[in-house]
Amino acid sequence: MSTTIETHVGSPRRRVDGRLKVTGAARYAGEVAAPGLLHGYVVSGMIAKGRITAIDTAAAEAVPGVVKIFTHANRPNVPGGDADYQDMVAPPGQPFRPLFNDRILYSGQPVALVVAEDFGTARHAASLVNVRIEAEPHETDLDRLRESAYVPPEKREGIAPPPEPRGNADAAFAASPMRVQNEYRIASEHHNPMEPHASTVIWEGGGRITVHDKIQGVKNSHDYITAVFGLPPDDVRVISPFVGGAFGIGLRPQYQLFLAVMAALDLERSVRVELTREQMFTFGYRPGTINAVAVGANPDGKLQAIRHAAVAGTSSFEEYQEVVVNWSGLLYHCDNIALNYRIARLDTYTPADMRAPGAPLGVFAIESAIDELSYALKIDPLELRLNNYADTDENAGKPFSSRELRAACRQGAERFGWSKRQPEPRSMRAGRELVGWGMATGIWEAMMMPHSARATLTADGKLELACATADIGTGTYTILTQIAADSLGLRMEDVTTRLGDTSLPEAPVEGGSWTAASAGSAVHLACEKLRQTLFQHARGMNASPLANASFEHVQFRDGRIDLRTAPSEGVSIVDVLRAAGLDRIEEQETAAPNAETKAKFSQYTHSAVFAEVRVDEQLGVVRVTRIVDAVAAGKIINPKTARSQIIGGVVFGLGMALHEESMLDHKLGRFMNRNLAEYHVPANADVPEIDVIFVDEHDDKANPLGVKGLGEIGIVGTAAAIANAIFHATGKRVRSLPITIDKLIE
C-alpha cells in the first residue's frame, strides 16, 4: 500500500541547491577551471572625460609571464557595429564599446587589459602600465544639470512613460485647503553583490567557445557575443548555473565579458577576466534622483491633487530610464494628477536596473508626502491611506487582477500593534531613546515573460527539468522542482532542475520579479503535457485499470497514476514506460502572458510596511528595532524561500534609508567610496527581526499558476516607512536618503 506524499507547492522546502552552495561544490563564473587558463587584469582610467594621448606598456610587457597587453591601439578588429553592442535590456543610445578608441567617457573606464599566465602576474603588470590622458571639462552633478534635464524622446522598451495628466492638478492643488509641497532626494547606490563580475572563456578550438559568465540571462550574453564578434550562434555556449547575487547589475553584459572573449579569440586560449571590488564601482548603479511632490487635500483628508516630477541622471552615451513617478498615480484615488519624468546627461557610466528599479525612489517621495499630509491634517497615517484607497488602476483605467492591499494594511497593523501608537511626534520614549512608528505602502508590477521549459521523464521514474533562465539566489531551482514534483506526483528528490545554459530551452533575463510566474508556468505546461502523454500510454497497457478512464478521473501521486475514486487501482509510472518500450518521454512547452487578459486587467503586487525605530536623542544614532511587512502576492509556492526574498528586499530598503550612498567627488567626477569599508551596507547588527506576512490572495488572471514575483516588493515602501518612523520619533522630517546622523543633529 502506497503512502501519499504531501503537496510540495505551498509548503516550506529547503533549497535543493543548498548543499552545493554551502559545501563549495557550486561553481561560479570566476571559479571554473580550464587547462592553460590565462588571466586578464583590467587597467582602469582615472578621469571622467578626456582623451588618451599615450599608453606606455613596455615595463609591463617585460614582466615574465605576461602574454599580451590589449589597448585601443592594438585591439583586434571586431566586426560588430555600434548597434550590435545593444543587448536585450539596453536603453536607447550608443552602448559603451570597451577599448574602442582614445576617448574617455567616465572615470573608471577600462583602458587596457593585461593578460598573463596567472592572476598575480597580470595584476602586478597592470600596475606598471602608464596611461597619459588629456583631461577635458566634465559634469557629474545632477543639481547643476537639473534645468537642462529633458524628457527622453525614445522610450526604453518595457519602461512605461508617465501617463497623460488627468484633471487639472495645478488648479486643484492651488484650491486645496491643505497643501504639502516638498523635494525628496535619493542618493546613488551601487549593487555590490557578494560575487564580483567575472567571465571565463574556454577555448574549444576551431573558433568555438564556452563562456561562463556572471549574468542574469545567458541568452543576453550569448546574443551580445555573437553580434559583436560576428560568431555563428552554434559556436558560442554561455553557462551561468549559479549567480552570487546580482540585483539587476547582472542583467546586461558588462565590459569584462567583451574583454575576456576578445582576448580568448585573439590568443586562441582560455581566458578569465574577473573584476575587483573597486572595479565593481565602474559600471551601473541606481541613479541619484530628485523628486518634487505636491499633494493637496480637503480637511477630511480626501486627496484633491497630486503632482510628482522626477529628475534622474543618465550617462552621456545612453538614455537610461526607469519608472519613478507612475506609482503616485496608482497608489491613491485622485481626480487631478500630473506626473513628469526627465533625465540629465552626466559624465558617468550608464545607471543600471537595481532591485525594483524606480519604484523605491518614487514611492519614498509620495509615501513621505502622504505621511506629511497626515500630520498636517492630524489624521492617522494608515487611516489617511485607506480613506484614499484606489480600487482600480486609474493610470490605465483598468481594474486590478487582484488587490488585497486593504487586507495587507489591516493584518500588518494588527501584527505590529499600530493601534497603540501615540500620534504626536516625540511622544514615545524608551530611556534615552526616542521611539518612532511609521508605515508606508508598496507596489510593484506582477509581470510574466515568454519562457520555455522541457520536462524529461526517464524509465527509472526520475524527472529532469530544463530551462535557460537564471537562479540569482532567489530559489528558482527549488520552486520549479516543487511545481514539477506536484504535477507528476513525485518526490522532490526524484526531480533534477537544470538552469542557466544556452543549450537549454530559451528564456529571457531573470529580472522584474517575473521568473516564478514565467518559468514556473512553462514548467507547469511542460509537465501537464507530459502527464497527458503518460496517461495515454497507461490506458494502452494490457489489462490497464485505466483503459476506460478519462484524464479527469485520474491522479498522479507517489510515482503512480491512480483512479481518484479507487486509489488502489492504477499503474506506476515506471511500469508505463516499460510497457511502452520507452527509455524516456520528453515534452517542451512555452508559457507567455495572455494578451487579452493583459489588455483588460492591471497586475501588481502590494505591501504594507510598518517600522519601529529608536533614535538616541543626543547622538542622533538610529536603530531599526522592528519591521512588519504584509505582502499580497498571489499564491506562495514556497513560504520559506518567499520569506527570504521579502527579508532580502527589506534589508535593501533599510540600507537605502540609513546607509547606502555612492559618493561622487564632482571635482574629479569619480565615485570615492569604492570599497565595502566606506560604502556602507547593513550588517547583522543593523537588521532587526523582520516579520513577514503573506496575505491570502487569489489571482486567476495573472498567470496559469496564480503567483506573483517577490524579489522586488520587499524593498518598495521600506525606506519610506523607516523615514516616516524617524519623523514620528524625532519630529524632524529628513527628505534625503540616506538619513545619516549629520542630517538629524544639524
N, C-alpha and C positions, 0 to 999 in steps of 0.2 A: 504494500500500500504506500503510495507516494505521500510525501509531506509537502504541503503547499508552501511555497516561498512567499514572503511578504512583498508587497509592492515597493519598488525602488523609488519611483518618482514621487516626490512629496516627502521623502524620508531623508534624514541627515545621513550622509555617507562620507567616509574618508576618501581623500583624493586617491584615485587609482595610480597616479604618478608620484604619490608622496614618497614612497620608499626610494625611488630612483633619485629624487632630489635630495633627500636627507642623507643618503649614503654617498652622494657624489657621482653616482652612475649616470645621471643625466648629463649629456654633453651639450655645451653651448657653443655659439659660433666661434668664440675665441679659444676653444679648448680642443677642437678636432685635430687629431694628429695626421700627418702625411709624410711619407719618405722624402727626404731632401727639402723639407719646408723652409722657405725663405721668410724673413720678417721685414716688414716695412715700418718705418717711423716717419711721421708727418712733421715737417718743419712749418710752423705757423707764423704768419705775418703779425706785426705788432702795431700797425697804424690803421686808421679807419678808412682812409681814402688816399689814393695816390697812384704812383707808377713805379714799377721795379726798374731800376736803372742798371743793376748788375747783380749777378749771383756768383760768388766765388766758392766752388766746390772742391778745389784742389786738396786742401787739408783733409777733408772728409773722405775723398776718394783714395787717399794714401793709407787709410786705416786698414789693416789686414782684415779680411772677411767681408768688406764692402763689395757688393756685386755691381750695383748701378745706382746712380742718383738721377731722378727724373725732375725736370723743371719745365716751365713753359717753353723754354728754348729748345729742348730736345725731346719733348713729349712725342710718342709715336703718333702718326696720323690716325685720327679717329674719324671714321666715315660719317657718323651721325651728325645731323644738323641741329640747329637750336631747338626746333620743335621736338626732336627725338629725346631730349632730356626731360620733357614734361611727363611726369609719372602719373599714376591713376588718380591721385588726390592733389595734384599741383594746382595752385591758384593761377589766375591769369598773369601773364608777363613772360619774362625771359628767365628760364631756370638757371641757377648757378652752374657753371661749367668749370670744374677743377683744372688748374694749370692750363687754362685756355689761352691766356695772353698775359701781358705785363701789367694789366690793370688790377688795382687793389680796390675792392668794393666794401670791405668791412674788416674790422680788427679780428685777428684770429684766422683769417683766410689761409688755407693751405697754399704754400708757395713752393714746396719741394717735397719729394718723397725719397728717403734713403732706404735702399733695400740691401740687406746683409744676411749672412749665414745664420745669425742669431739675433735675438731682440736686443741684448745688451750692447752689441757692436753697433747695431742700427741706431740706437738711442745716443750712444757716445758720438758717433759720426755726425748725427744730425746737429749736435751742439757746435760742431765745427763749421757748419755751412754759414757763410757770411752773405747776408742779403742786404743790398743797399736800395733804399726806397726814397723816392722824391714825394714828400707829403703834399697833399692838397687840402684846402679847407673842407671840413666835414660838419655834419649836423646830426646829433643823436638825441637832442632834447625835444620831446613831444610838445612841451609848452611853447617853445619858440616857433614851432611849425603849426600850431593849432589853427591859426587863421587861414593857413594855406591848405588845410585838410579838404578832401573832396569826396564826393560820392563816387565809388568805383564804377566806371562805365560798363565794364564787362564783369558780369556776376560769376562768382565761383560756383561750379557745379555742386548741387546738393546743399547750398547755403541760401536759405530764403532771405531775400531782402526785406526791409521793413514794409509792412502793408501800407496801403494808402490811408491817409488820415480819415477818421470818422468824426462827424460832427464838426464843431469849431472849438478846438482845445484852447486857443488863445483867449477867445471871448469868454468861454466858460470858466477858465481859470481866473480871469480878471473879475468876474462876477461872483466868485465863490466867497462865502463869508469866512471860511478858514482856508489858509493857504500855507503850504510848505514848499520852499524852493531852495535847493542846495546843490552842491557839487560833490560827487563821490569818486574817489580815485583808488585804483588798484595798481600796485607796483608790478613790474615784470617779474616773472618766475621762470626758473629752469626746472626741467623734469627730474633730472638726477636719479634715474633708475639704478638699482644696485649693479646690474650688468652694463658695462660700457659698450659702446658700439664697436663691433668688430666684424670683419669679413675674412673668411678663409677660403681661398680659391684653389681647388685641387685640379692640377693639370692632368687630364686623362689621356692626352696625346691626340694627334690629328685634329687639333683645334677644338676639341670637346673639353668642357669644364664642368665641374660640380662645385657649386658655391654654397657655403654655409654662411648665412647672413643673419645679423640681428635685425629682424624685420617683422612687422605685424601682418604681412601679407606676401607670401613667396611669389605670387604672380606679379606683384608690383615690381619686385626686384628683377624677376625674370624678363619681363617685358622691357624694363629700363635697359638691362644689359644687352638684349638682342637689338633694340632700336639704336642705342648709342654706338655699339661696336659693330653693328651690321652682321651679327651672327645668326645662323639658322636656328630657329626655336628648339629643334631637337638636339642641338649641340650644347644646350645650356640646361642644367638642372639646378634648382635652388632648393635648399633644405633649411628648415628652421623649426625643429620639433619643440624646442624649449626657448622661452624668452624670459630673461631675468628682469622683468619689469620694463615697461615702455611708456605707458600713459599717454600715447599719442606721438611721442618723438620717433617711434619706430614705424609710423605709417608710411613715410617717404624714404626712399633710398638716400642714405647720407653719403658724404663725399668719400668715406673710407672704402665704400663698395666700388666706386669708379676707380680709385687708385689701385686697389688690390687686383681687380680684373685687368686693368691696363698693364700692370707690371707682369702678371702671370702670362698674358698673351704675348707680350714683348719678349720675355725671358724664356717662355715655354717651360716654366717651372711652377710649382705650387707656391703660393704667396699668402701670407696673413698680414693684414693691417688692422691693428687694434688701437683705439684712441685712449688717451689718458683722461683722467678725471677733469683736468684743466681744459682739455680739448673738447670735452662734452659741453662746454660753455661756448663753443664756437659755431653752433648752429641753432636750430629752432628753440623757441621759448614762448611762454604765454605773454602776449604783448601788454605793455603798460596801457591803461585805458582810463579816460576821463569821462565820467557820466554827469550830465546836467539833468536833474529831475525836478519837475514841478508838479505838485499834486494839490488839487482844490476839492473842497468838500463842504457840505452843509453842516450845521451844528449837530445834526443827528448822526453824522459820520458817513452819509451816503456820498460816494465819490461823484464829483461833477466834471473833473478834468484830470488828465494825465498827460504830461509831456516828458519825453525821455529822449535825449540826444547824446550820442556817444562818439568820442574820437579815439581812435587806436592807431598804433604805429604799424607800419609795414616796412619792407626793405626798399631800396632804390630800384630793384630789378624785378620784383614780383608784387602783385597786389593781393596780399593775404587778407582774407575776410572771414568773419565768423558771426554767428547770430548773438547779438548782445542786447538789443533793445526790444525785440519782438515779445519777450516774456512779459513785459509790462502791459501788453495788450491782451495777454492770455490769462493772467492770474486773477483779474478782477473785472466785475461788471462795471463798465463806464461808457457813457454815450459819446464822450468827447476825448479822443486820443490822437496825439501826434507823435510819431516815432521817427528818429533820424539817426543814421549811422554813417560816419565818414572815416577815412583813413588818411594818414600823413606819411610821406616817404622819409625814412631815416637811413643814415649810412650804417646800417646794421645788417645782419643776416635776416632772412625772412622768418617771421614768427612761425610757430607750428601749433597744430591742434594739441591741446592739453586737457586732460580729463574734463569732459563736459564743456568743450570749447565755447566760450562766450557766455554760457549760462551763469556760472558763479559771479561773473563780472556784472552783468545786467541785473541779476536777482539781488545781489548785495545792494545795489543802488536803490531799486524800487522797494525792497523789503526794509531798508533803512528809512526811506522816506515815509512809508506807511507807518512804521514804528514811531517816527517823529510826530506824525499826524495824530496818532493815538494819544500821545501825551498832551499834545496841544488841545485835544478835544476832551481829555480826561475820560477816555473810553478804553476798556481793556484791550490790549493789542490783539488778542485772539478773537474777541468779540467783534472788533472792527473788521477783521479779515472775513469772518463768517457773514457779517452783515452785507459785505460787498462780493459775495461768492459768485463766480461766473459758472453758470450751468452749461454754457456752450462755448465753443471756440469762437469768440467774437472777432478775432482777426480774420478767420476764414469763413465765418458764417455757417459753421457746421457743428453738429453735435459731437461730443466725445464718444469714442467707442466704449469707454468706461471712465468714471472719475469718482474715486472714493476718497477724495481729499477731506470732505467733512468727517468721515469716519476716522481718517488718519489724525486729524486735529483733535477729535474727541478722545480717541484712545491714547494718543500721545500725552495730552493734557492730564488725563486721569492717571496714567503711569507716573508722570513727572510730579504730580501734586500741584498743578498750576493754580487750583482754586485757593491755595494757602498763600499765594503771592501777595505781598503788600504793595499797593500800586505806586506809592511815592518813591522816586529815586532816593538813594542813600538811607532808606528806611529799614533795611535788613542788614544785620551785622553778626559776625562770629569773632569775638575777641577783637584783635586789631585789624581784622579784615572786613571790608565791605562785601556784602553778598548781593549778587545780581542775578535775576532770572530774565531770560529773553527767549524769543521764539521767532521763527520765520517759516515760510512755506517754500517748497521747491518744486520744480517741474523740469522734465526732460522728455525728448521725443522717444516714442516706442516704435523703433524702426525695424524693417525687415528688408534684407537684400537677397538677390538671387544667389543660391548656394546649391551645389551638387554634392551628393554623397553616395557611396557604394556600400552595400552590405553583402558579405560573402559568408555563407554557412557551409562548413565542411562536414565530411562524413562522420567525424567524431563528435558532432554536436557543438562545435565551437564556432563563434561568430566573430568576424573581423569587420570593423567599420573603417572607412577611408574617406577623408575629406581634406582638401588642401588648406583649410582655414587654420588660423594660429590659436594657440593657447598661451596667452601672455601672463599666465599666473592666475587666471580667473576661475579655473576649474572646468574648462571645456572638455577635457578628456573624461572627467568624471560624469558630468551631466549627460553627455552623449552616450556613455556606457549605460547609464541608468535608463534612458529612453529606450535604447535598443533591447536591453535585458527585459524590460517590462513588455515590450511589444511581442517578443518571441518566447516569453515565459522561461528565461534562462537566469542562471546565477550571474552576478556581475563578474565573477571570476572566470566565467566562460566567454566573456566578451573582451576583445582587444581593439583598441582605437588607435588609428594612425592619423597624424595631423602634420601640417607644415611641410609639404613636399609637393613640388610642381608635377610630379609623376602621378599624383592623386587627383580625384575629381575636383574640378575647378571651384574656387571660392574667391571673393574679393578680400580686401584688407579686413583685419579684425579691428573694429572701431565702432564708435557711436552706440555702444550697448546693443548691437543688433545680432551678435553671434548666437546667443542662446535661442532666440526666435528663429533665426535663419538656418544655421547649421542643424539645430535641433529639429526643425520642420523637415529638412532634407533627409535626415536620418530616419525620422518617423515615416516619411513617404517610402523610402527605400525598404524599410523593414515591413511596411504594410504590403508592398508588392511581393516581398519575399514570403510573407505569410500566405498570400493568395496562391503563389506558386506551390508552396509546400502543401497546402490544403488540397490542391488539385491532384498532386501526386499521392497524397494519403487516400483520397477517395478511390484512386485507381488500383490500390493494393488488393491482392487476393484476399477475399473474405474480410474486407475492411469494415469495421464497425461504423465508419463514417461515409460509406458508399452512398447512402441516401440522405445524408445531412446537407444542409446549406451552410454557407460560411457564417451566417449569423448565429448558428446553433452550436458553434464550437468555441473553445477557449484554449489559449496557449499558456501552459503552466508546467513548471517542473520538468522542462525539456520534453513535453508531450503535447499532443493535440487531442483534447477530450471533448465529449459532448457536455454541454452545460447542464443538461437535465440529468445526465448519468455520468458523473466524472470518472467512474471506474471503466467506462467504455471509451477506448481511444487507442492511439498508437504513439510510440516515441518518435521523436524527430530523427534519431539515428536510424531507426528501422525504416522510416520513409525514404531516406536517401539510399539505404542499402537495397530496398526493394526496387527503387527506380534505377539502380545501377549507376548512381551518380557519386562522384567524389566531392562535389561542391555544387551549390546553387548561388548564383551571383545576380544581384539586381542593383541598378543605379537609377536614381531619380533626382530631379531638380525642383527645389521649392522657390517660389517667387511671390512677392506681395500680390494680393488681389486688387487689380486696378479699380474695379467697380467699388469695392469696399473703401479703398483709399480715397476715392473721389467723394464718398458720402460722409466719411467719419474722420475726425482728428484723433490721433492716437498718442497718448502721453503717459508717462509715469508721474506720480505725485508724492510729495512727502511733507511732513510737518516736523520741524526740528525744534527741540526745547533744550536750552543750555543753561547751566548754572556756572557762574564764575565767582571767584573770590579775589579781591584786589587789596593788596597791602596799602593802606591809606597813606603811609609815609613814604614808602619806597616805589609805589606805582607798579609793583610786580603783579601780574595777572596769572591766576591759576584757573584752568577749566576743571571743575570738580565733578560735573555730571553732564551727560548728554543722553537724551532720549530721541530717537529718530523713528518715526512711524511712517512706513513706506507702503504705498499702494502700487503694486507692480504685477497684477495678474497672478497666474499660477506660479508657485515657487517650486522649482524642480528639486533643489537640494537646500534645505534650510541652513545647513552648516556652511556650505560654500557661499550661499547667498548672504548670510550674515557677515561672512568675512569680507565680501565685496562692499557692503554698506559701511562696515567699520573702516576699511581702507579709504573709502571716499570721505568719511567724516574726518579721519586724520589728515587727509589732504586739505579739507576745509579749515581745520584747526591751524595747520601750517600757514595757509593763506591769510587767516585772520591775525595771527600773532607772530609769525616767524619769517616766512619766506619773502625775500626781496633780492632780486638781481640788480646790483648797484652799478650804474653806469657813471663813469667819470667822463663828463661831456667834453672836457678839455682834450682828453685822449681818445674819446669815442670807444672806450673799452670797458667791458664788464670787469670789475675789480675783484669781487669775492668769488674767484673761480675755483673753489675747493669746498669740501664739506666741513671744514673748520670755521669758515667765515660765511658760507651760505647756510643759514640755519634751517634745519628741518626738525619737526617734533621728535624728541627722544622718548623713551619709555616713561620717564618721569613726567613728561608733559601731557601724556594721554590718560584720561580718566576711564572709568568703566563706561562703556558705550552700550546702551540698552537699545536693541533693535526690535521693532515690532513690525511684523508683516500683516498688513490689513487684508482681510479676505476680500478678494476682488475677482469677479468672473468677467472675462472678456472673450467672447466668441467671434470677435471681428478682427482682432489684431493679427492673428496668425493661426494656423491649424492647432497649435499647442495651447494657445491662450496665455503665453508667457510674455513678459516684457523684460528688457535688459536692466541690469542693476549696477553696472560699472560706473555710471555717471551720477545717478540720482543722489548718491550719498554725499557728494560734495556740494551739490546745489542747495543753497539755503543755509549751510552750516556756518559759513563765515558771517553771514548776516545775523544769525541767531546769537552768535558769540558777541558780536559788536553791540547788538541790542541789549544783551545781558550786562555788558560793561557800562553802558549808559545807565541802566537801572541801578547798578551798584554805585556808580560814582557821580551821576548827574552830569557827566561830561560826554558830549557827543563827539566821537572821533570819526571823521568821514574819509579817512585814507587808510588803506591797508598796506602793510601790516600795522597793527596797533602796538607800538613799542612803548617802552617806559617813558621815553622823552616826550611822547605825544600826550601822555596822561599827567605828567608833572610840570609841563611847561606853563 
